[in-house]
Amino acid sequence: MVTLFLHCAREWSGTARAFAVAARGLAARGYHVTYLAEPDSNVQQSASRIANVASKAGGDDPGAPRDVAPFDVTSFSCDGFWFACAWRLRHMFRMWEADVVFVSTDREHLIAATACRLGRRGTVVRRTPASCALRMGGAGRLASWLRKTVFLFASEDDVRLATIPGRSGKPALAVLGVDASRYPDRSATKSDGVESDGLRYIICVYDPTSRGRAATAIRTVSMLAPRHPYLRLIIFGSGSDSEDLRMQAAALDVMHLVSFLGERDDHLSLMRDAELGWVVAEADTAAYGILDLMALGVPVIAAGDSIADTYVANLISGALIPADDAATTAATVVSLLTSEEQRAAMGAAARARVAREFPEHAMIDGFEGAIGLAAGRTRSKR
């Protein structure tokens, strides 16, 4: 079955990663998969790296083959008039053989639906990012009219809150997950809780929507710094090297305590060496930030919301904090930083929880289920 993933954003995000991981997993199960990314973008580069990583075809079976053909990553520009984009998409293949096209935005939806209509083949699967409401403007409604659509969600709560067009049928569900066996065991690579330079690091997962929450993290560091001079904050993610964040740190006189790294390919190494992980991002980027930290055995701090509530067991695998409350947050951070035993217990519980409850193969099952719904819808139409 021919499957396309259309992603029009240029910056790497949790949503782009979800599509790339799903593409890898589906390719491991025998699907012919192509990931369409903006030319010379961070998405194209990162998806290409994931495409070339051997995928475990057998889920949790350690005896299953791991080396499989990678999926294709192809340049495709979404710039310009939507119909022109759809025309280019249809005619970039000698024959239009796509059975399913995955999208996540109104514009992608309209381009894919029009291409399927022009090619007289294929169904669109529209995925809503984790903890986000399905919002369809005029372009999305037109796309649903042009081509019947399967709607894919990241949690049962998201399904319940969504207003799905009546003719779309049953929605599909794919909870984000990771393969914990791909992550190094942090307890085996780190002998004690203090870095050799005597510093302790908090890694902060950022996205462009989270400036206010990142400011809370910076304020917390400024409150703790006088009595805890060993504390350092590392902020990474798209937009984390912005001048606005630097000005926040400068105003609080903690520029020497905070690092602003921007996007990083080595984020797992940064996470592994941290004492705590603080997730201030939203949607899929937040979900993957939490999952990565848990899989590495790093205790997670996050504001209590639907994403954090889904993945973090409060005071077991991490700590849920009230939003924008620096005083309470500071007390929580100090409590964890000063108790190596508690951090170790939380890290072990987090690693076990992500392996048990949020495996990557279950997420791939969800994407495959959406393809099954799409295929059934196409057959019934024919």
C-alpha positions in Angstrom: 0.0 0.0 0.0 1.4 3.4 -1.0 1.4 5.9 1.8 2.4 9.6 1.8 3.1 12.0 4.6 2.7 15.6 3.7 4.3 18.1 6.1 4.6 21.8 4.9 6.4 23.3 7.9 10.1 24.0 7.7 11.1 23.8 11.3 11.4 20.4 13.1 8.7 19.8 15.7 7.0 17.0 17.5 4.4 16.8 14.7 7.1 16.4 12.1 8.8 13.7 14.2 5.5 11.8 14.7 5.1 11.6 11.0 8.7 10.5 10.5 8.5 7.8 13.2 5.2 6.6 11.8 6.7 6.5 8.3 9.6 4.4 9.6 7.3 2.0 11.5 5.0 1.5 8.5 7.9 1.0 6.2 9.1 -1.8 8.6 5.7 -3.4 8.1 5.9 -3.5 4.4 4.2 -0.2 3.3 5.7 1.9 0.5 6.1 5.2 2.3 7.2 8.6 1.1 7.7 11.6 3.4 7.1 15.0 1.6 9.1 17.8 3.2 9.9 21.4 2.3 13.2 21.6 0.3 16.4 22.3 2.3 14.4 22.5 5.5 15.2 21.2 9.0 12.3 18.8 8.5 13.8 17.3 5.4 17.2 16.9 7.1 15.8 15.4 10.3 13.4 13.1 8.6 16.2 11.8 6.3 18.2 10.9 9.4 15.3 9.0 10.9 14.7 7.3 7.5 18.2 5.8 7.6 18.0 4.4 11.1 17.3 0.7 11.1 13.7 0.0 12.3 12.6 -2.9 14.5 9.9 -4.6 12.4 8.8 -7.0 15.1 7.7 -4.6 17.9 9.0 -5.9 21.2 10.3 -9.2 19.8 14.1 -9.1 20.3 14.5 -11.8 17.7 12.7 -9.8 15.0 14.7 -8.4 12.1 15.9 -4.9 12.6 17.3 -3.9 9.2 14.6 -2.8 6.8 14.5 -0.6 3.7 14.2 3.1 4.8 11.3 5.2 3.7 11.8 7.9 1.0 12.1 11.5 1.9 11.2 13.7 -1.1 11.4 17.5 -1.5 8.0 19.1 -2.0 7.3 22.8 -1.7 3.9 23.9 -0.4 4.5 27.6 -1.4 2.1 29.3 -3.7 -1.6 28.8 -4.6 -3.0 25.7 -3.1 -4.4 24.3 -6.3 -1.0 24.7 -8.0 0.5 22.8 -5.1 -2.0 20.0 -5.5 -1.4 19.9 -9.2 2.4 19.6 -8.6 1.7 16.9 -6.0 -0.5 14.9 -8.4 2.0 15.1 -11.3 5.3 14.6 -9.3 4.5 10.9 -9.7 4.2 9.3 -13.2 1.1 7.5 -12.0 -0.9 8.6 -9.0 -1.0 5.4 -6.8 -1.3 6.9 -3.4 -3.7 5.0 -1.2 -3.4 7.3 1.9 -2.0 10.8 2.4 -1.4 11.9 6.1 -1.7 15.6 6.8 -2.1 17.8 9.9 -3.2 21.3 8.8 -6.0 22.9 6.8 -3.6 23.7 3.9 -2.0 20.3 3.8 -5.5 18.8 3.9 -6.7 20.9 1.0 -3.6 20.1 -1.1 -3.8 16.4 -0.4 -7.6 16.2 -1.0 -7.3 18.0 -4.3 -4.4 15.8 -5.5 -6.4 12.7 -4.6 -9.4 14.0 -6.5 -7.3 14.9 -9.5 -5.7 11.4 -9.4 -9.1 9.7 -8.7 -7.5 7.6 -6.0 -6.6 7.8 -2.3 -8.0 8.9 1.0 -6.7 11.7 3.3 -6.0 11.0 7.0 -5.9 14.2 9.0 -4.0 14.0 12.3 -4.6 16.4 15.1 -1.5 17.1 17.3 -1.7 15.9 20.9 -3.9 17.9 23.2 -5.0 20.2 20.4 -8.5 20.9 19.3 -9.5 20.0 15.8 -10.0 23.4 14.2 -11.2 23.4 10.6 -11.5 26.7 8.6 -12.9 27.1 5.2 -9.9 25.3 3.5 -10.4 22.2 5.8 -14.1 22.1 5.2 -13.6 22.3 1.4 -11.0 19.6 1.7 -13.4 17.3 3.5 -16.0 17.9 0.8 -13.5 17.2 -2.0 -12.4 13.9 -0.4 -13.7 11.9 2.5 -11.3 12.1 5.4 -10.3 9.9 8.3 -9.5 11.9 11.4 -6.7 10.7 13.6 -6.2 11.8 17.2 -3.5 11.4 19.9 -5.7 10.6 22.9 -9.3 9.6 23.8 -9.8 13.0 25.4 -9.0 14.7 22.1 -11.5 12.5 20.4 -14.2 13.4 22.9 -13.6 17.1 22.5 -13.4 17.2 18.7 -16.2 18.2 16.4 -15.8 15.8 13.5 -17.6 16.4 10.2 -20.7 14.1 10.1 -19.7 12.3 6.9 -16.2 11.4 8.1 -17.1 8.2 10.0 -15.2 6.7 12.9 -12.1 8.5 14.1 -8.8 6.7 14.6 -6.5 6.9 17.7 -2.7 6.7 17.9 -1.2 7.6 21.2 2.4 8.9 20.8 5.0 6.4 22.1 8.7 5.6 21.9 10.8 2.5 21.7 12.5 2.5 25.1 15.1 -0.1 24.0 16.6 2.6 21.7 17.6 4.8 24.6 20.7 4.2 26.7 20.3 3.2 30.3 21.2 6.4 32.2 21.9 4.6 35.4 24.6 2.5 33.7 26.4 5.5 32.2 26.2 7.9 35.2 27.9 7.0 38.4 26.5 9.7 40.6 24.0 12.6 40.5 26.6 15.4 40.4 28.5 16.3 37.3 32.3 16.2 37.5 32.4 20.1 37.5 30.1 20.1 40.5 27.2 21.6 38.5 23.6 20.2 38.2 21.7 20.8 35.0 18.0 21.2 34.3 17.2 20.6 30.6 14.2 22.6 29.4 12.2 21.5 26.3 11.0 24.6 24.4 8.9 25.4 21.4 7.9 28.8 19.9 4.6 28.8 21.9 6.2 28.5 25.3 7.9 31.8 26.0 5.8 32.5 29.1 6.4 29.1 30.6 10.1 29.3 29.8 10.1 32.7 31.7 8.8 30.8 34.7 11.8 28.4 34.5 14.2 31.3 34.3 12.6 33.1 37.3 12.8 29.9 39.3 16.6 29.7 38.6 17.0 33.3 39.6 15.2 32.6 42.9 17.3 29.5 43.7 20.7 30.7 42.5 21.8 32.5 45.7 21.5 29.3 47.8 22.2 26.8 45.1 25.0 28.2 42.9 25.6 24.8 41.3 22.3 25.0 39.4 22.2 25.6 35.6 19.4 25.8 33.1 19.7 24.6 29.5 16.9 25.6 27.1 16.7 23.9 23.7 14.2 23.7 20.9 13.0 25.8 18.0 13.1 29.5 19.0 14.9 28.9 22.3 17.8 31.1 21.2 15.6 34.2 20.7 16.5 37.6 21.9 13.4 37.8 24.0 14.4 34.9 26.2 17.9 36.3 26.6 16.5 39.7 27.7 14.4 37.8 30.4 17.5 36.2 31.7 19.5 39.5 31.6 16.8 41.3 33.5 17.1 38.8 36.3 20.9 38.8 36.1 21.1 35.0 35.4 22.6 35.1 31.9 25.6 33.2 33.3 23.3 30.4 34.6 21.1 29.9 31.5 22.1 28.5 28.1 20.0 29.1 25.0 20.8 26.4 22.5 18.1 26.6 19.8 17.4 23.4 17.8 19.9 20.6 18.5 20.4 17.2 16.9 22.1 15.9 20.1 19.2 16.7 22.4 19.1 13.1 23.8 22.7 13.5 25.0 21.8 16.8 26.7 18.8 15.1 28.4 20.8 12.1 29.5 23.3 14.3 31.4 20.6 16.4 33.1 19.3 15.9 36.7 15.8 17.1 35.8 13.8 17.6 32.6 11.5 20.6 32.5 9.0 20.5 29.6 7.5 23.9 28.7 6.5 23.1 25.1 3.0 22.2 23.9 1.3 19.6 21.7 3.4 16.9 20.1 6.7 18.6 21.0 5.7 18.4 24.7 4.7 14.8 24.4 7.9 13.7 22.8 9.9 15.8 25.3 8.3 14.0 28.2 8.6 10.6 26.5 12.3 11.1 25.7 13.1 12.2 29.3 11.1 9.3 30.8 12.8 6.7 28.4 16.2 8.0 29.6 15.2 7.8 33.2 15.2 11.5 33.9 12.5 12.8 36.3 10.1 15.2 34.5 8.8 18.6 35.7 5.8 19.9 33.7 2.8 22.1 34.3 -0.3 20.0 34.9 -2.3 19.8 31.7 -3.8 17.1 29.5 -0.4 16.1 28.0 1.5 16.0 31.2 -1.4 14.2 32.9 -1.4 11.6 30.2 2.3 10.7 30.5 3.5 11.7 33.9 2.5 9.9 37.1 2.7 12.8 39.6 5.4 12.2 42.3 6.1 8.8 40.8 7.8 9.4 37.5 8.0 13.2 37.8 6.3 16.3 39.3 3.3 18.2 38.0 3.5 21.9 38.9 1.0 24.7 38.8 1.4 27.0 35.8 3.2 30.3 36.4 3.8 29.7 40.1 7.5 30.2 40.5 7.5 29.8 44.3 5.8 26.4 44.3 7.9 25.3 41.4 11.1 26.4 43.1 10.2 24.3 46.2 9.6 21.3 44.0 12.9 21.8 42.1 14.9 22.1 45.3 13.2 19.0 46.8 14.2 16.9 43.8 17.7 18.3 43.3 18.6 17.7 47.0 17.4 14.1 47.0 19.5 11.8 44.7 17.5 8.8 46.0 14.2 10.3 45.0 15.5 11.3 41.5 16.8 7.8 41.0 13.5 6.2 42.0 11.5 8.6 39.8 13.8 7.9 36.8 13.5 4.2 37.2 9.7 4.4 37.5 9.6 6.7 34.4 11.6 4.4 32.3 9.5 1.4 33.3 6.2 3.4 32.7 7.1 4.5 29.2 8.2 1.0 28.1 5.0 -0.5 29.6 2.3 2.0 28.7 3.6 4.0 25.7 5.5 1.7 23.3 6.2 2.9 19.8 4.7 -0.2 18.2 1.3 0.7 19.7 1.5 4.1 18.1 2.3 2.5 14.7 -0.7 0.2 15.3 -2.8 3.4 15.5 -1.5 4.8 12.3 -2.0 1.4 10.6 -5.6 1.4 12.0 -6.2 4.8 10.3 -4.9 3.3 7.0 -7.3 0.4 7.5 -10.3 2.8 8.0 -9.2 4.8 4.9 -8.8 1.7 2.8 -12.3 0.5 3.8 -13.8 3.8 3.0 -12.1 3.8 -0.5 -13.4 0.3 -1.2 -17.0 1.2 -0.1 -16.9 4.3 -2.4 -15.8 2.1 -5.3 
